[in-house]
Amino acid sequence: MHLKVKYLFVFFFFLTVCGISLYSCKHDPQPVPLPKPDSISLLKPCDSTKTYFVNDVMPYINATCAIPGCHDHNSPTAGIDLSSYEAIMNSKVKGKPIVVPGDPINSKICRVLFLLDLIPMPPLYNFPIPVEGRDRIVNWVLEGAKNDACEYIGDTSRFMYRHDIRPLIYKYCTGCHFGDYASDSILLVTYDQVKYYVDKKKLLESITGSDSVVRMPKGNAAMQPSEIIRIRKWVESGAPLN
């Protein structure tokens, strides 16, 4: 009997010690320090006279060049990776950089767009980079080929298909969704094809990544908020061919 009492006393003493230890080890949560204001880099509004890599160049390259089977990161054709700014600037052909800042004539990334080397890029069976995209790539190189970005504050009151929406689809989507190699067999070239995915509740949902749909485009390019607003307004107005 005395032995049981002895064991009970030891047991309760052990629980008391553990309780005190646990309580003493419990710390009040420490506040997470906020970053200093000068450490937060805010994007400046876009200057219409300048060309920005993130806004004006990478979307075209990402959708048309840095795609599987061409110049993506996983299997870059001819060892030329165009999936990011760093990869583009480090890519070389015969030991020469494909981008020479300030010199589009001697930059391979520009020359292939205008058949200056008799080798068309993108290949003839791929979706061609629109004229606006080619001009922006040339201007970007001419302006120094900087890795810069800006906050695009566009006129969201305009959302006509031919003038506003189709150029955005060509800029971000069609390169991957064109021809026999179209990603996931999804075609986004003609109005009817685009409208089909609007009606299936896939186009806007893919662009915004809503309703558990994978956000598009993939890679290092994304639509600017004001561009998404234009597409949303167009979809909500019935996606007319206007």
C-alpha positions in Angstrom: 0.0 0.0 0.0 2.8 2.4 0.9 4.5 1.4 -2.3 1.5 2.5 -4.4 1.3 5.8 -2.5 5.0 6.3 -3.2 4.5 5.7 -7.0 1.5 8.0 -7.1 3.5 10.8 -5.4 6.3 10.4 -7.9 3.9 10.4 -10.8 2.1 13.6 -9.8 5.4 15.2 -9.0 6.6 14.4 -12.6 3.4 15.9 -14.1 3.8 19.1 -12.0 7.5 19.5 -13.2 6.5 18.9 -16.8 3.7 21.4 -16.6 6.0 24.1 -15.2 8.5 23.4 -17.9 6.0 23.6 -20.7 4.6 26.9 -19.3 8.1 28.3 -18.9 8.9 27.4 -22.5 5.9 29.1 -23.9 6.9 32.4 -25.5 4.7 35.3 -26.6 4.6 35.5 -30.4 7.2 38.0 -31.7 5.9 40.6 -34.2 7.3 40.2 -37.7 9.3 43.3 -38.6 7.9 45.3 -41.5 10.2 46.1 -44.4 11.6 49.5 -44.5 9.7 51.8 -46.9 12.8 52.4 -49.0 13.2 48.6 -49.5 9.9 48.3 -51.4 10.4 48.9 -55.1 7.2 50.3 -56.7 6.8 50.2 -60.4 6.6 53.5 -62.2 3.9 54.2 -64.7 4.8 53.2 -68.2 6.4 55.8 -70.4 4.8 55.4 -73.9 8.1 56.5 -75.5 10.0 53.6 -74.0 10.1 49.9 -74.4 10.1 47.7 -71.3 11.3 44.1 -71.2 8.7 42.7 -68.9 5.7 44.5 -70.4 6.6 44.8 -74.1 9.1 42.1 -75.0 8.9 39.0 -72.8 5.2 38.3 -73.5 5.9 37.8 -77.2 9.0 35.7 -76.7 7.3 33.6 -74.0 4.3 32.8 -76.1 6.1 32.2 -79.5 9.7 31.3 -78.8 10.2 29.9 -75.3 7.7 27.1 -75.9 8.3 23.3 -75.6 10.2 22.0 -78.6 11.8 25.4 -79.3 13.7 27.6 -76.9 12.2 26.7 -73.5 14.3 26.1 -70.4 13.9 22.3 -70.3 15.0 21.5 -73.9 16.4 24.6 -75.6 16.9 24.1 -79.3 20.5 24.7 -80.4 21.2 25.5 -76.7 19.4 28.8 -76.9 17.2 29.3 -73.9 14.8 32.2 -74.2 12.7 31.6 -71.1 14.0 34.5 -69.0 15.9 37.7 -69.2 19.1 36.1 -67.8 18.8 33.2 -70.2 18.3 35.5 -73.2 21.3 37.7 -72.3 23.5 34.6 -71.8 22.5 32.8 -75.0 25.1 32.8 -77.7 25.4 31.6 -81.4 28.9 30.6 -82.4 30.3 32.3 -79.4 28.5 35.6 -80.0 25.7 36.9 -77.7 22.3 37.0 -79.4 21.7 40.4 -77.8 24.1 43.3 -78.2 22.6 46.2 -76.2 22.2 49.2 -78.4 22.9 47.3 -81.6 19.9 45.5 -83.2 21.7 45.0 -86.5 24.3 42.8 -84.8 21.8 41.1 -82.4 20.8 37.7 -83.6 17.5 38.0 -81.7 16.6 40.9 -84.1 18.2 39.6 -87.3 16.2 36.4 -87.4 12.9 38.3 -87.2 13.6 40.0 -90.5 15.4 37.2 -92.4 18.7 39.1 -92.3 20.5 35.7 -91.8 18.1 33.9 -94.2 16.9 31.8 -91.3 13.3 32.8 -90.3 12.5 32.8 -86.6 10.0 31.8 -85.5 10.0 29.0 -88.1 7.4 29.3 -90.9 5.2 26.7 -89.4 5.0 28.6 -86.0 2.8 31.5 -85.3 4.7 34.6 -86.4 5.4 37.4 -83.9 3.1 40.3 -84.8 4.7 43.4 -86.4 4.1 45.3 -83.1 6.0 42.6 -81.2 9.0 42.6 -83.6 9.2 46.4 -83.5 9.2 46.3 -79.7 12.0 43.7 -79.6 14.1 45.9 -81.9 13.4 49.0 -79.9 14.2 47.2 -76.6 17.7 46.2 -77.9 18.2 49.7 -79.3 17.4 51.2 -75.9 20.0 49.1 -74.2 18.2 45.8 -73.6 17.5 46.5 -69.9 15.6 44.2 -67.6 12.9 46.7 -66.6 9.2 46.9 -66.0 6.5 49.5 -65.5 2.9 49.7 -64.3 0.7 49.7 -67.4 -2.2 52.0 -66.9 -4.2 51.5 -70.1 -7.5 52.8 -71.2 -9.9 50.1 -69.9 -12.9 51.9 -71.5 -11.9 50.5 -74.9 -12.5 46.7 -75.3 -13.3 46.1 -79.0 -12.2 42.7 -80.3 -10.3 43.7 -83.4 -8.6 46.8 -81.9 -8.1 45.8 -78.2 -8.7 42.1 -77.5 -7.2 40.3 -80.5 -3.8 42.0 -80.1 -3.7 40.8 -76.5 -4.6 37.3 -77.4 -1.8 37.3 -80.1 0.6 38.8 -77.6 0.1 36.3 -74.8 -1.7 33.3 -76.1 -1.7 32.4 -79.8 2.0 31.5 -80.0 1.3 28.5 -77.8 -2.1 27.8 -79.2 -1.5 27.6 -82.9 -1.3 24.9 -85.5 -0.8 21.2 -85.1 1.4 21.6 -82.0 -1.1 23.8 -80.1 -0.7 23.3 -76.4 -3.4 21.0 -75.0 -4.9 21.0 -78.5 -6.4 24.4 -77.7 -6.5 26.8 -80.7 -6.7 30.6 -80.1 -6.1 32.1 -83.6 -9.5 33.0 -85.0 -12.4 34.9 -83.4 -14.6 31.7 -83.4 -11.9 29.8 -81.6 -11.5 32.5 -79.0 -15.3 32.8 -78.6 -15.6 29.0 -78.1 -13.4 29.1 -75.0 -15.2 32.2 -73.8 -18.5 30.3 -73.9 -16.9 27.3 -72.1 -15.9 29.7 -69.3 -12.2 28.9 -69.9 -10.6 32.0 -71.4 -11.1 34.6 -68.6 -10.7 31.9 -66.0 -7.4 30.8 -67.4 -6.1 34.4 -67.6 -7.0 35.1 -64.0 -6.4 31.6 -62.6 -9.9 31.4 -61.1 -12.3 28.5 -60.5 -9.3 26.1 -60.0 -8.1 26.7 -63.6 -4.4 26.8 -64.1 -3.3 30.4 -64.7 -2.1 31.3 -68.2 0.2 32.2 -69.8 2.8 29.9 -68.3 6.4 31.1 -68.0 7.8 34.5 -67.3 5.0 36.6 -68.6 1.6 37.6 -67.3 -1.1 40.0 -68.4 -1.2 43.4 -66.8 -4.2 44.1 -64.6 -5.6 46.7 -67.0 -5.3 44.3 -69.9 -7.2 41.7 -67.9 -9.9 44.3 -67.2 -10.3 44.9 -70.9 -10.8 41.2 -71.6 -13.2 40.8 -68.7 -15.3 43.8 -69.9 -15.4 42.3 -73.4 -16.4 38.9 -72.1 -19.1 40.5 -69.9 -20.5 42.4 -72.8 -21.1 39.2 -74.7 -17.7 38.9 -76.4 -18.9 40.5 -79.7 -17.0 40.5 -83.0 -16.5 44.2 -83.2 
